[in-house]
Amino acid sequence: MYGKWGAGPAGRAGVSAVLLGAALLAAGCSAGDEGAGGAPVTPRPASPYWVNPDGNAARQVAAYEKAGRKAEAERIREIAEQPVGEWLGPKDPEGEARGFTEAAAKSGRGALLVLYNIPHRDCGQYSRGGAADGAAYRTWLAGVARGIGDRPATVILEPDALLHLVDGCTPEEFREERYDLLAGAVTTLTSLKNTKVYLDAGNAGWGHPDQIFEPLRSAGVEDADGFAVNVSNFYSTPDSIAYGKRLAAKVGGKHFVVDTSRNGNGPYTQGAPAERWCNPPGRALGETPTTNTADPLADAYLWIKRPGESDGECKGGPKAGAWWPEYALDLTDGR
């Protein structure tokens, strides 16, 4: 496969949506508050996005500090102090979206949300799952929209959903419905007052924008704020920008965002090509999240994939989306 994601809600260490919202808001947590166990997490000045003070990395910092492992704690703090995508789960989308966006708004920042619940997700592979059918997805999406409300949010819409239409692994009988669901999601989310929406559009390894620009149009990119590239992948920022610009030229000059979470050393080039995307060794954190980018068409560098979470059960990794501290440390080593 040309691009895989593996960062979905399956295996996510998470608090229930209701508890999340209550805990963050009752504590008055803001971007500069202390995280789990008293570990301070602070966003960089150039980032307008909220840092979750109780994310997996912040909890790991606290655990290492408690164990006296100061050096490891400082390395994981490089991740804990950055805003990362919050991948919404299937059970309480309204509560989760409300909890994240209210906490973000309280800090004067916006939430970065990833919607990853399309039916027949990931073609039955490591991150398989998703809504039971189109009706269930629309109900789930309506909950997300109610939870976001008028608060600022940036939404990355359905990683790999379009790529898996183009590469043929999504069965023909589901293709028309998927386009309809994506276009409907764009319409619903862009109707919100302060929400930006970016459709996933693959990565520089895909190679040929001509294979994806028509699907992007069918999925409603003209009504979206733009598209996302390199989600959960490792292609360099310059290569990702070049790919984004070629694709933008095919879809009316739309802007894009780049996932820089793990692209500091570029893509892995050893082993079987079909598995190079999955927990590759020797990778590194990339540019930290910011809206100060190298090209006017690139709206932001984002950490959409959460560094330190597994791509799937390969190369010794746990299930997709599970926190893997050893891999997180490796990412900080390579930086």
Helices and strands as residue ranges (DSSP letters): H 17-26, G 36-38, H 56-66, H 70-80, E 86-87, H 93-106, E 111-115, G 122-124, H 134-148, E 153-157, H 163-166, G 172-174, H 175-190, E 195-200, G 204-206, G 209-211, H 213-218, G 221-223, E 226-229, H 237-248, E 255-259, G 273-275, E 298-302, H 325-333
